[in-house]
């Protein structure tokens, strides 16, 4: 079966609505946060890495929907990566 990723993401926004998808984004970010905290508290058990990957995938899918709703971030990301590069070259420890 063939499908187009962007078409599916647009269909989800259309079917469930903007506000619902924003709420889902918030929920997915929270689930990723909880999984990462659980991983750190566990002493970095490898078994939890799968859970984290799944949550990252969920967040990534929702990020793509947020980009559809709010606009592309390519330029902003490039600027932030460039600033990070400068900080790394200067030996900075700040994020």
ABEGO torsion letter per residue (X at the ends): XBBBAAAAAAAAAAAAEAAAAAAAAAAAAAAAAAAAAAAAAAGGBAAAAAAAAAAAAAAAAAAAAAAAAAEBAAAAAAAAAAAAAAAAAAGBABX
